[in-house]
Amino acid sequence: MNVILKMEQFDIINMFFPDTKTNMLMDGIFTKINYSTQYFTMNGIYLLCESLDDFLKIEQKILEQYRIFFHVSKPGVFSQPSFFRDKKHRPYRQILKISGIWENSSEYGITYKLFPV
């Protein structure tokens, strides 16, 4: 089941890293993200994202949690989704799907997709 969470409903405590595998698209690894509460479990995280600021806050929280959990010392790569900067696409409401985290020998970042609402 997939549930779209509002930003204020997202709690980093409910996020888990169940599986790390060799990344087939690049030289490195890919770690899946699960989100689980007492009511549901999702593969990935689905959020209603209304601004670039919302997107960057969530990305920062997830990368920080990953860094702590896996003791990563290399820098995280922060995304700059152009959709939020393009004035012709206002309002900015998007569904943000975060599938996992990619990592290579020098950096790591989130794997995501944005869907218009």
ROSE-4610 file (N, C-alpha, C; in Angstrom, 1 decimal, always signed):
// ROSE-4610
residu = [M/M/M/N/N/N/V/V/V/I/I/I/L/L/L/K/K/K/M/M/M/E/E/E/Q/Q/Q/F/F/F/D/D/D/I/I/I/I/I/I/N/N/N/M/M/M/F/F/F/F/F/F/P/P/P/D/D/D/T/T/T/K/K/K/T/T/T/N/N/N/M/M/M/L/L/L/M/M/M/D/D/D/G/G/G/I/I/I/F/F/F/T/T/T/K/K/K/I/I/I/N/N/N/Y/Y/Y/S/S/S/T/T/T/Q/Q/Q/Y/Y/Y/F/F/F/T/T/T/M/M/M/N/N/N/G/G/G/I/I/I/Y/Y/Y/L/L/L/L/L/L/C/C/C/E/E/E/S/S/S/L/L/L/D/D/D/D/D/D/F/F/F/L/L/L/K/K/K/I/I/I/E/E/E/Q/Q/Q/K/K/K/I/I/I/L/L/L/E/E/E/Q/Q/Q/Y/Y/Y/R/R/R/I/I/I/F/F/F/F/F/F/H/H/H/V/V/V/S/S/S/K/K/K/P/P/P/G/G/G/V/V/V/F/F/F/S/S/S/Q/Q/Q/P/P/P/S/S/S/F/F/F/F/F/F/R/R/R/D/D/D/K/K/K/K/K/K/H/H/H/R/R/R/P/P/P/Y/Y/Y/R/R/R/Q/Q/Q/I/I/I/L/L/L/K/K/K/I/I/I/S/S/S/G/G/G/I/I/I/W/W/W/E/E/E/N/N/N/S/S/S/S/S/S/E/E/E/Y/Y/Y/G/G/G/I/I/I/T/T/T/Y/Y/Y/K/K/K/L/L/L/F/F/F/P/P/P/V/V/V]
num = [1/1/1/2/2/2/3/3/3/4/4/4/5/5/5/6/6/6/7/7/7/8/8/8/9/9/9/10/10/10/11/11/11/12/12/12/13/13/13/14/14/14/15/15/15/16/16/16/17/17/17/18/18/18/19/19/19/20/20/20/21/21/21/22/22/22/23/23/23/24/24/24/25/25/25/26/26/26/27/27/27/28/28/28/29/29/29/30/30/30/31/31/31/32/32/32/33/33/33/34/34/34/35/35/35/36/36/36/37/37/37/38/38/38/39/39/39/40/40/40/41/41/41/42/42/42/43/43/43/44/44/44/45/45/45/46/46/46/47/47/47/48/48/48/49/49/49/50/50/50/51/51/51/52/52/52/53/53/53/54/54/54/55/55/55/56/56/56/57/57/57/58/58/58/59/59/59/60/60/60/61/61/61/62/62/62/63/63/63/64/64/64/65/65/65/66/66/66/67/67/67/68/68/68/69/69/69/70/70/70/71/71/71/72/72/72/73/73/73/74/74/74/75/75/75/76/76/76/77/77/77/78/78/78/79/79/79/80/80/80/81/81/81/82/82/82/83/83/83/84/84/84/85/85/85/86/86/86/87/87/87/88/88/88/89/89/89/90/90/90/91/91/91/92/92/92/93/93/93/94/94/94/95/95/95/96/96/96/97/97/97/98/98/98/99/99/99/100/100/100/101/101/101/102/102/102/103/103/103/104/104/104/105/105/105/106/106/106/107/107/107/108/108/108/109/109/109/110/110/110/111/111/111/112/112/112/113/113/113/114/114/114/115/115/115/116/116/116/117/117/117]
x = [+0.8/+0.0/+0.9/+0.5/+1.2/+0.3/+0.8/+0.1/+0.9/+0.2/+0.9/+0.8/+2.0/+2.1/+2.2/+1.7/+1.9/+3.3/+3.9/+5.3/+5.3/+4.2/+4.2/+3.9/+3.5/+3.2/+4.5/+5.5/+6.7/+7.5/+7.9/+8.7/+9.9/+11.1/+12.3/+12.4/+11.8/+11.9/+11.2/+10.3/+9.6/+10.3/+11.4/+12.1/+13.2/+13.3/+14.2/+15.0/+16.2/+17.0/+17.1/+16.2/+16.1/+17.1/+17.6/+18.3/+19.3/+20.6/+21.6/+22.1/+22.2/+22.6/+23.5/+24.2/+25.1/+24.2/+24.6/+23.8/+24.1/+23.0/+23.2/+23.4/+23.1/+23.2/+24.5/+25.2/+26.5/+27.4/+28.6/+29.5/+29.3/+28.7/+28.4/+27.3/+26.6/+25.5/+24.2/+23.1/+21.8/+21.1/+20.6/+19.9/+18.5/+17.6/+16.1/+15.7/+14.6/+14.0/+12.6/+12.3/+10.9/+10.4/+9.2/+8.5/+7.4/+7.5/+6.5/+6.0/+4.7/+4.1/+3.3/+2.6/+1.8/+0.6/+0.3/-0.9/-0.5/+0.7/+1.0/+2.5/+3.0/+4.4/+4.4/+5.4/+5.5/+7.0/+7.1/+8.4/+8.6/+9.5/+9.7/+8.9/+9.0/+8.3/+7.6/+6.3/+5.5/+5.1/+5.5/+5.2/+4.5/+3.6/+3.1/+4.0/+4.7/+5.7/+5.3/+5.3/+4.7/+5.8/+7.0/+8.0/+9.4/+10.3/+11.7/+12.3/+11.9/+12.3/+11.8/+10.6/+10.1/+10.9/+11.2/+12.0/+13.4/+14.0/+15.4/+15.5/+14.4/+14.4/+14.3/+13.4/+13.3/+14.5/+15.1/+16.3/+17.4/+17.6/+18.6/+18.4/+17.2/+16.9/+17.2/+16.9/+17.1/+18.6/+19.3/+20.7/+21.5/+21.0/+21.7/+21.4/+20.2/+19.9/+20.7/+20.9/+21.7/+23.2/+23.7/+25.1/+25.3/+24.4/+24.6/+24.5/+23.4/+23.2/+24.3/+24.9/+25.9/+27.3/+27.5/+28.8/+29.5/+28.8/+29.3/+30.0/+31.3/+32.0/+32.1/+31.8/+31.8/+30.7/+30.8/+29.7/+28.4/+27.3/+26.0/+25.8/+25.1/+24.8/+23.4/+23.2/+21.8/+21.3/+20.1/+19.4/+19.0/+18.8/+18.3/+17.2/+16.0/+15.0/+14.5/+14.7/+14.3/+12.8/+12.0/+10.6/+10.2/+10.8/+10.5/+11.0/+11.9/+12.5/+11.8/+11.0/+10.4/+9.1/+9.0/+7.8/+6.6/+6.7/+5.5/+4.7/+5.4/+4.8/+4.1/+3.9/+3.3/+1.8/+1.2/+1.7/+2.6/+3.4/+4.5/+4.1/+2.9/+2.5/+2.9/+3.7/+4.2/+4.1/+3.9/+4.1/+5.6/+6.3/+7.7/+7.8/+8.3/+8.5/+10.0/+10.4/+11.8/+12.0/+12.8/+12.9/+14.1/+15.1/+16.3/+17.5/+18.6/+19.8/+20.9/+21.5/+22.6/+23.9/+24.9/+26.2/+27.3/+28.3/+29.5/+30.8/+31.9/+33.2/+33.4/+32.7/+33.0/+31.8/+30.6/+29.4/+28.2/+27.1/+25.8/+24.6/+23.4/+22.3/+21.0/+19.9/+18.6/+18.2/+17.5/+16.8/+15.4/+14.9/+13.5/+12.9/+11.6/+10.8/+9.8/+9.4/+8.4/+7.2/+6.0/+4.8/+3.9/+3.3/+2.4/+1.1/+0.6/-0.7/-1.8]
y = [-1.2/+0.0/+1.2/+2.2/+3.5/+4.6/+5.4/+6.5/+7.7/+8.8/+10.0/+10.8/+11.1/+11.8/+13.3/+14.1/+15.5/+15.7/+16.8/+17.0/+16.9/+17.4/+17.4/+16.0/+15.1/+13.7/+12.8/+13.2/+12.5/+12.5/+11.3/+11.1/+10.2/+10.7/+10.0/+8.7/+8.6/+7.4/+6.2/+6.5/+5.5/+5.0/+5.5/+5.2/+4.1/+3.1/+2.0/+1.7/+1.2/+0.8/-0.7/-1.4/-2.9/-3.6/-3.0/-3.8/-2.9/-3.4/-2.7/-3.7/-3.2/-4.1/-3.3/-4.1/-3.4/-2.6/-1.4/-0.5/-0.9/-1.3/-1.7/-0.6/+0.7/+1.8/+2.5/+2.3/+3.0/+2.2/+2.5/+1.8/+2.2/+1.4/+1.7/+0.8/+1.3/+0.6/+1.4/+0.6/+1.3/+0.7/+1.5/+1.1/+1.5/+0.5/+0.8/+1.5/+2.2/+2.8/+2.3/+1.9/+1.5/+2.6/+2.8/+3.7/+2.9/+2.8/+1.9/+2.6/+2.5/+3.0/+1.8/+2.0/+0.9/+0.6/+1.4/+1.2/+0.7/+1.0/+0.6/+0.5/-0.1/-0.2/+0.1/+1.0/+1.3/+1.0/+0.6/+0.5/+1.9/+2.7/+4.1/+5.0/+6.3/+7.3/+8.2/+8.4/+9.3/+10.5/+11.7/+12.9/+14.0/+14.7/+15.9/+17.0/+17.4/+18.4/+19.7/+20.8/+22.1/+23.1/+22.9/+23.9/+23.2/+24.0/+23.5/+23.4/+24.3/+24.2/+22.9/+22.5/+21.2/+20.1/+20.1/+19.0/+18.9/+20.1/+20.1/+19.7/+20.1/+19.7/+18.2/+17.5/+16.1/+15.4/+15.9/+15.3/+15.4/+16.5/+16.7/+15.7/+15.5/+14.6/+13.2/+12.8/+11.4/+11.1/+12.0/+11.8/+11.8/+12.7/+12.7/+11.4/+10.8/+9.5/+8.4/+8.4/+7.4/+7.5/+8.8/+9.0/+8.5/+8.7/+8.2/+6.7/+6.1/+4.7/+3.9/+4.3/+3.6/+4.1/+5.1/+5.7/+6.2/+6.9/+7.5/+8.8/+8.9/+10.2/+11.0/+10.5/+11.3/+12.3/+13.3/+14.3/+13.8/+14.2/+13.9/+14.9/+14.4/+15.3/+15.7/+17.0/+17.6/+17.9/+17.5/+17.7/+19.1/+19.5/+20.8/+20.6/+20.0/+19.8/+21.1/+21.1/+22.3/+22.7/+21.7/+21.9/+23.1/+23.1/+24.0/+25.4/+25.6/+26.9/+27.5/+26.6/+27.1/+27.8/+29.1/+29.9/+29.5/+29.0/+28.6/+27.4/+26.7/+25.5/+25.8/+27.0/+27.2/+26.9/+26.4/+26.1/+24.9/+24.7/+23.8/+22.4/+22.1/+20.9/+19.7/+18.8/+17.6/+16.5/+15.3/+14.1/+13.7/+13.6/+13.2/+11.8/+10.9/+9.5/+9.3/+8.9/+8.6/+7.1/+6.5/+5.1/+4.6/+5.3/+4.9/+5.8/+5.3/+6.1/+5.4/+6.2/+5.7/+6.1/+5.3/+5.7/+5.2/+6.0/+5.5/+5.8/+5.7/+5.8/+7.2/+8.3/+9.6/+10.4/+9.9/+10.7/+9.8/+10.4/+9.6/+10.6/+10.1/+11.0/+10.2/+10.9/+10.2/+9.9/+8.8/+8.5/+8.9/+9.7/+10.2/+10.5/+10.6/+11.1/+12.1/+13.1/+14.0/+13.8/+13.8/+13.7/+14.9/+15.5/+16.6/+16.2/+17.1/+16.8/+17.4]
z = [+0.0/+0.0/+0.0/-0.8/-0.7/-0.2/+0.7/+1.4/+1.1/+0.7/+0.4/+1.8/+2.3/+3.6/+3.3/+4.2/+4.2/+4.9/+4.7/+5.2/+6.7/+7.4/+8.9/+9.4/+8.6/+9.0/+8.9/+8.2/+8.0/+9.3/+9.8/+11.0/+10.6/+10.7/+10.3/+11.1/+12.3/+13.1/+12.4/+11.5/+10.8/+9.5/+9.2/+8.0/+8.3/+7.4/+7.6/+6.3/+6.4/+5.3/+5.3/+4.6/+4.7/+3.8/+2.8/+1.8/+1.0/+0.9/+0.2/-0.9/-2.1/-3.2/-4.2/-5.0/-6.0/-7.0/-7.2/-8.1/-9.6/-10.3/-11.7/-12.7/-12.2/-13.1/-13.1/-12.0/-11.8/-10.9/-10.8/-9.9/-8.5/-7.7/-6.3/-5.8/-4.8/-4.2/-4.1/-3.9/-3.8/-2.6/-1.7/-0.5/-0.5/-0.4/-0.4/+0.9/+0.8/+1.9/+2.1/+3.3/+3.7/+4.7/+4.8/+5.7/+6.4/+7.7/+8.4/+9.7/+9.9/+11.1/+11.7/+12.7/+13.3/+12.4/+11.4/+10.5/+9.1/+8.6/+7.3/+7.1/+6.0/+5.6/+4.1/+3.7/+2.3/+1.8/+0.6/-0.1/-0.6/-0.1/-0.4/+0.4/+0.1/+0.9/-0.2/+0.1/-0.8/+0.0/-0.5/+0.3/-0.6/-0.1/-0.8/-0.5/-1.6/-1.5/-2.2/-1.4/-2.0/-2.3/-2.0/-2.3/-2.4/-2.9/-3.0/-1.6/-0.7/+0.7/+1.4/+1.1/+1.7/+1.2/-0.1/-0.8/-0.1/+0.0/+0.6/+2.0/+2.8/+4.2/+4.4/+3.6/+3.7/+3.2/+2.1/+1.6/+2.6/+3.3/+4.3/+5.4/+5.9/+7.0/+6.6/+5.4/+5.0/+4.8/+4.2/+4.0/+5.3/+6.3/+7.6/+8.3/+8.2/+8.9/+8.3/+7.0/+6.3/+6.7/+6.8/+7.2/+8.6/+9.5/+10.8/+10.9/+10.2/+10.3/+9.7/+8.6/+7.9/+8.2/+9.0/+9.4/+8.1/+7.3/+6.1/+6.3/+5.8/+6.1/+4.8/+3.7/+2.4/+2.3/+1.5/+1.4/+0.7/+1.1/+0.5/-0.7/-1.7/-2.9/-2.8/-2.7/-2.6/-4.0/-4.3/-5.6/-5.8/-7.0/-7.3/-8.4/-8.0/-9.0/-9.7/-11.0/-11.7/-11.7/-11.4/-11.4/-10.5/-9.3/-8.3/-8.6/-9.5/-9.9/-11.1/-11.8/-13.0/-12.7/-12.9/-12.5/-13.3/-14.5/-15.2/-14.6/-13.7/-13.1/-11.8/-11.4/-10.1/-10.2/-9.1/-7.8/-7.9/-6.9/-6.9/-6.3/-6.1/-5.4/-6.3/-5.7/-6.3/-5.3/-5.9/-5.0/-5.2/-4.1/-4.1/-3.7/-4.6/-4.3/-4.1/-2.9/-2.6/-2.5/-3.4/-3.5/-2.6/-2.5/-1.8/-1.9/-1.6/-1.6/-2.4/-3.3/-4.1/-3.4/-3.6/-3.0/-3.9/-4.2/-4.9/-4.0/-4.6/-3.8/-3.2/-3.8/-3.3/-2.8/-3.0/-2.6/-2.5/-2.0/-1.9/-2.0/-2.4/-2.6/-2.7/-2.7/-2.8/-4.2/-4.4/-5.7/-5.5/-6.4/-6.3/-7.7/-7.6/-8.8/-8.2/-9.1/-8.8/-9.7/-9.2/-10.0/-9.7/-10.8/-10.6/-9.9/-9.1/-8.5/-9.3]
